Amino acid sequence: MRPAAAVFTVGWGANMFASVLQVYRGNLDGSQVNGLFGAYALGLVPALLVMAGVSDRLGRRRVLLAALALSALGSLVILVSGGAFGTILAGRILVGVSAGSAFGPGTAWIRELSEAGRAAGTGTAGGAGAGAGAGAGARRSAVALTAGFAVGPLLSGVIVQWLPAPEISAYLVHIALVAVTLPVVWRAPERVLPAAGQGGRSSDPGDGPVRVLTTRLFLTAVLPTAPWVFGAATVSLAALPVLVPLGGYGAVGGGVVAAVTLGSGIAVQPWARRRSRRSPAAPFRAGMASVVVGLLAAALTVATGSRVLLLATAVVLGSAYGLLLVSGLQLAESLAGPRSMSTVIAVFYSLTYVGFAFPVLVQVLGGLWGPASVLVAGSVLAVGSLATTLLAWPLRRASRSRA
């Protein structure tokens, strides 16, 4: 729970901008606003790839404490920006660096403590690991991340809609949350990683990150579907609230859409875990099918301007997000060994954050061909990603296995 609190808090700070950006729409154009929302990926992706290895050497606690401090600093920079585009951009990049420092190492830490608790609870009636089955670490990490992403914009939307000086008070709330979380993470236990073998090689022959990242399953299941994790989510929570009129309730309405999107992602994860036990392909295929349906529904939502259809689309795209996030994490963790887990998770998250470019593409390309047409074209690309899961798990082979 303690490292999960850090992931939750950093996720809050990263995604609260989905509601707060309503404050800046009067001074910035649509491309700048959507660009600021996704700009934190500029800091996130390099930090993910670098800090994964740093956390293997220095420990998860140190990296997560630094990530929390950077998250608060990023909020502080945006707080004092006065609405200036360049300063907000700098703050968003700092927030991205904090997220990249937290999500990979934090997920690995949650997985390690979940496995340690499950081992301690084996054979006991009420042990620490009772009820923590295989895949619990991926599920807990996904829930912590998604909950932060959902609660941050929802409460920030309420602040923006009804409280004075929202561009200040929303960030003060996040900074206070960081102050509460820091001592919680400080006391969290760390699990010592296995010692590497001679010559700098892991004692586990399957522990090399390059080997994991070049496996058939990673290349045909994880690589093509990972960008749709946040591609589906950000189309719903960032692009659609701009394209569908919400009247005088833009801020809180955007927060509600974000909460519905990401809440649906949390709700669907237990089903994804149960399905993956019977067939690892099932949640991937269900997730990509949801992306296809969700993007077509999004196109219809934009064409009609229906707020009811907007909420229904948020449920479908949020379900796609949850299915692809937890199934991708579980598969990446199952392929990785102990000493490469943080790096493999970092690569997975880096791929998912490609999806933060999708709202900008909808905004830019929509000016040329219309947003609805762009969303329909996106659904065609999603069909291609769905088809790659047939290469990962051929239907004929799956049928023989069940027989």
N, C-alpha and C positions, 0 to 999 in steps of 0.2 A: 504493500500500500504506500510506503514512503517514496520509493522511486516513481511509482505511478502518480503520486501527488505532484512531483516535479514535471512529469510529462504533461499532466493535466494543466498545470499553471502556465507552462510555456506555450501549449496549444491554445489556451485562452488568449494570451497576449498576441499570438500570431494571427488569430482569426477574428478577434474583436473588431478589426478594421473593416470587416464586411458591413457592420452597422455604422461605425463612426465615419466612414467615407461619405455618408450622406451629408455631413457637415461641410465637406469641401466641394460639393458639386457646383455651388454657385460661383466658385473662383477657378475651377479647373474644368477642362473639357472631358468628355466621356473616355477618350483614349488614355488621358493622363490618370484618371481615377482608376480604371481597370488595370493600367500599368502599375500603379502604386500597390494595388491589391496583390498582384503577382510578383512584384519586384523583390519581395523578400526571398524568393527562390534564388536570386542572384547571390545572396549570402549563404543560403541554406545548403545548396548542393555542394559547394567546395568544403563547407564545414562538415557536412555529413561524411565525406570521403576522407578528410584529414583527421577529424576528431575520433573516428572509430578506432584507428590505430593508436591514437594518443591515449584513449581510455583503456586499451589493452595493456599499455605500459604503465600509466600513472594511476589507474583505477577508475571505476565508474563514478565514485562519490565526488572526487575532485572536479571531474569534467561536468557533472550535473550541477554542482554548486556554481561553477563559472558560468554555465548556461543560464541559470536563474538570474545571476547578477547582470549578464548581458541583456536578458529579456527586460529587466527593469530599466536598464540604461536606454534601450531602444524606445521604450514607452516615454521615458523622460525627454529624449530628444524630440519626439513628435509633439509632446506636450508643450514644449517651448518654441515650436516651429513658427507659430503665428500664421499657419496656413501656407507657408512658402513651400513650393513644390520640391526644391532641392533638399531642404532640411527634412521634410517628411520622407523623401526617398532615402536619405542617409539613415533615418531612424528605422525604416522598414528593412533596410539591408542589415542593420544591427540585429533586429528581431529575427531575421533569417539566419544569421550566424548563430544566435542562441538556439533556434529551433534545430539547426543541423547538429549542434553540439549536444542536444538533449535527446532527440528522437532515436538515433541509432544506439548510442550507449545506454540510454534509458530502457529501450526495448530489450537489449541484451541483459541488462541487470535484472529486469523483471523476470525474464526467462530463467536466469541462473537461480534466483531466489525461489521461483516456483518449483524448479526441479529439486532444489535442496529441501524445500518443505514437503514435496511429495515423497522423497526418499525417507525423510524423517518420520513421515506418517505411515509408512508401509508396515502392515501387520499390526497396527494399533487401532483401537476403536475410535479414538478422538484425536489422533496425531495431527501435527501441523499440516500434513499434506493430504489429510482426508478430503476427498472430493476434488482434489486437484489432479485431474487426469492429464494424459499427454495432450499437448497443444494448449494447456492452460496459460502458459506464458504469452503466446501470441494473442490469445483472446483477451487477456487482461491488458496487454499493451494497446491493442486496438481500441478497447473500451475507454481506457484512460485518455488516449489521444483524441478519440472522437468526442468524448464528453467535454473536453476542454474546447474543442473546435465548436461544439454546439452551444454550450452555456455562455462562452465569451460573447458572441454576437447577440445572443438573446437578451442578456442583461444589459449589454452596452446599448442595444436598441431601445430598451426602456429608458436608459439614462439620456440618450440623444433625443428621444421623443418628448420627454416630460420634465427633465431636470435642467437647471440653468448651467451655462458654460460647459456643455457636454464634451467639447474638445479638450477640456482640462479634467473634469471629474471622472470621465470614463477611464482615463489613463492612471489617475490617482488610485482608483479601485484596484487596478491590476498591480500597481507598484506595492500596495498594501498586501495583496495576496502573495506576492513574491516574498515579502518580509515574513509572513506567517509560514511559508513553505520552507524557507532556508533552514531553520533549526530542525525541522522534521526530517529533511534529507540528511542533515549532518549526523544524525543518530542511526541512520539505516546501516544494516550489516552488509559487508561485501563478501562475496565468495571468491576464494583464491583460484585463479585459473591454473590448469595443468601446466607443468613446466615443459618447455620446448625441448626437443631432442637435440642430439649433437649436430653441430654444423648449422644451427639456427633453424632446423626443420622441426615441425611438430612431431610428437611421438605418435600422433594419429595420422596414418597415411592418407586418410580422406579429408584432412583438415585444411588443405590449401584453398584459398579463395579463388584462385585462377581456375582450378579444377572444377569447383562448384559453378562458377559463372559460365563455364563452357559446356556444361552438361546439356543433354538434349532437353530435359524437362525445363531447365531454366530458360533456354533459348526459345522454346516453342510454347511454354505456358506462362512464365513470369514476364519475360521481356515484352511480348506484344500486348499483354493485358494490363501491366502495371500503370502505364500512362493514363488509362481510363479510370483509375481509382479516384484521383483528384480531378480528372477531366469531367467525369460525371458530376462530382460534388460541386465543383466551381461553376459549371454551367447553370446548375440549379440555384446556388446561393449568391453568385456574383453577377451572372449575365441576365438571368430572367427577371429579377426584381428591377433592373434598369429598363428592360424592354416591355414589361407589363405595367401599366399605370396602377399605382397604389394610392392615389389621391394624396391626402394630407398626412398619411401614416406611412410614409416611405421608410423611415428609420426603423420603427418597431415592426413594420411589415416585413422588411428585409431580415430582421432578426428572427421573426417567426419562421420565415422560409428556411433560413439557415438551421434553426432548431429542428424543424420537421425533417429536413434533408438528413442531417446527421443523427437525429434521434432514430430515424428509420434504419440508418446504418448500424446503430447499436442493436436495435431490436432483432435484426435479421441474423446477427452473428451466431447465436446458439444454434439456429437451424443450419447454418453453413458448417459449423463444426460437426453436427450429427451427420450431415450428408457426406462430409469428407471422410468419415470413418467407413462408409459403405463404398464410396467412389470418390477419389481425390479430384476427378474431372468435374463432378457435378456442380460444386459451387463456382468454379471458373466459368462453366458454360451458362449457368443460371445468371451469373453476374454480367457476362457480356450480352446475353439475351436481354437483360434489363436495361443495359446501356442503349441497345438498338431501339427498344420500345420507348425508353425515356426520352431519347433525342427526337423521335418522331412526335411524341406527345408535346415536347418542348416547342417544336415547330408549329404545331396546332395551337398551343397556348399563345405564342407570339402573334399568330395570324388572327386569333379571336380576341385577345386581350382578356381572357377569362381568368378571374382570380381563383375560382373553384378549381379549374383545370390546372392552375399554377401549383396549388397545394398537392393535387394528385400526382402531378409530374415530379414534385419534390420527393414524394414517397418512393416513386419508382427509381429515380436517379440516386436517391439516398440508399436504397436497398442495393443497387449496383455497387455503390461505393463500399458498403459494409461487406458484401460478399467477396469482392475482389481484394479488399484490404486484408481481411483475416485469412483467406485462403492463400493469398500470395505470401503473407508472413509465415504461415505454417509451413508452406512448401520450402521457402527459403531457409528457414530454421532447420527443417528436417534434412536438407541437403548439406548444411554447413556443419563443420566440427566445432569443438569448443573455442579454439583459438582464432578461428576465422569468422565466427558468428557475427561479431560486431561489424566487420567489414562487409560481409554479405548483406546484412540488414541495411547498412548504409547505402549500398548500391541499389537495393530494392527501393528504398525510400527516394533515392535520387531519380529513379525511373518514374515513380509515382508523381513526383513534382513537375514532370514535364507537362502534366495536365493543367497546371496553373496558367499556361499560355492559352488555353482554350477560350476563356472569356474575351481575351484581347483579340484573338482571331475572329471570334463571332462579331465583335465590335467593328474591326477593321474591314473584314471581308463582307460583313453585312451592309456596309456602306456602298459596296459595289453591286452585290447580287441580292441583297435582302437577307435579314437574319434568319427567316424561316428556311430559305433555300440552303443557307450555310449549315443549319442544323440537320436538314435532310441529308446533305452530303456527308456530314459527320457520322450519321447512322450507317451509311454505306461503308465507310472506313471501319466502323465497329464490327460490321459483319465479317470483314476480312480478319480482324483479330479473333473473332469467335471461331473462324475456320481453322486458325492455327492450333486450337486445342485438340482438333482431330489428329494433328501430327504428334502432339504430346501423348495422347491416349487414343489410339485408333479404335474405332467402334468394334471391329471384328475381334481384335485382341481382347478388348474388355469383355465381350460376350463369351469368349472361350474361358477367360479367367473365372467368370461367374459360374459357368457350367462346371 
